[in-house]
């Protein structure tokens, strides 16, 4: 039976997913722009340019919008990060429960790698936020 608690849980998961995807797109766009990805290689603005056949002015406008909204996205992520980390830990625990010992070790390596990548991205974002 689908009760109110489950509805709230599903709503929270969907909200976290949406924010995560948006923050990931903005973060990825920022990272690729600063690390040789170019305007059209591996960025959200590049993706939109390709999929929607944007002209250069539209592409530049999309990039400016993403840049302007970046602080808002960061503020949201800071607010929800503890809940997201907690939910992520519960998911990992549930997944570990169905894995063999060898799979658990491999899974832990994946989690460690993902955590390190997030830490690097957070450090880069913090360094960028300090720049004028």
CORJO-V100329 format. One record per residue. N is the residue number from 0. RES is the residue in one small letter. PSI is psi in whole degrees, 0 to 359 (* if undefined). D_LAST is the distance of its C-alpha to the last C-alpha in whole Angstrom. Layout:
BEGIN
n: (N/N)
res: (RES/RES)
psi: (PSI/PSI)
d_last: (D_LAST/D_LAST)
END
This chain:
BEGIN
n: (0/1/2/3/4/5/6/7/8/9/10/11/12/13/14/15/16/17/18/19/20/21/22/23/24/25/26/27/28/29/30/31/32/33/34/35/36/37/38/39/40/41/42/43/44/45/46/47/48/49/50/51/52/53/54/55/56/57/58/59/60/61/62/63/64/65/66/67/68/69/70/71/72/73/74/75/76/77/78/79/80/81/82/83/84/85/86/87/88/89/90/91/92/93/94/95/96/97/98/99/100/101/102/103/104/105/106/107/108/109/110/111/112/113/114/115/116/117/118/119/120/121/122/123/124/125/126/127/128/129/130/131)
res: (x/x/x/x/x/x/x/x/x/x/x/x/x/x/x/x/x/x/x/x/x/x/x/x/x/x/x/x/x/x/x/x/x/x/x/x/x/x/x/x/x/x/x/x/x/x/x/x/x/x/x/x/x/x/x/x/x/x/x/x/x/x/x/x/x/x/x/x/x/x/x/x/x/x/x/x/x/x/x/x/x/x/x/x/x/x/x/x/x/x/x/x/x/x/x/x/x/x/x/x/x/x/x/x/x/x/x/x/x/x/x/x/x/x/x/x/x/x/x/x/x/x/x/x/x/x/x/x/x/x/x/x)
psi: (141/101/183/320/316/322/317/319/316/317/316/317/318/316/316/319/315/313/318/317/315/315/321/319/315/314/319/318/314/312/312/323/327/350/38/15/342/168/333/6/106/20/160/318/323/319/312/321/315/309/324/1/50/146/176/320/319/317/314/323/317/315/320/320/313/318/315/324/352/314/322/316/319/317/319/315/321/320/317/354/315/317/320/316/320/315/320/318/319/319/314/319/317/321/316/325/336/0/155/165/318/319/323/318/315/320/318/321/319/315/317/318/316/319/318/320/319/320/318/317/319/319/317/320/320/320/320/322/332/340/145/*)
d_last: (53/49/49/46/44/44/43/40/39/39/37/35/35/34/31/30/31/29/26/26/26/24/21/23/22/19/18/20/19/15/17/20/17/15/19/21/22/22/22/25/26/25/23/23/23/25/28/28/28/31/33/32/33/29/29/26/25/25/24/20/21/21/18/16/18/17/13/14/16/14/13/17/18/16/18/21/21/20/23/26/25/28/30/29/30/33/34/33/35/38/38/38/41/43/43/44/47/48/47/50/49/48/46/44/43/41/40/38/37/35/34/32/31/29/28/27/25/23/22/21/19/18/16/14/13/12/10/8/8/6/4/0)
END
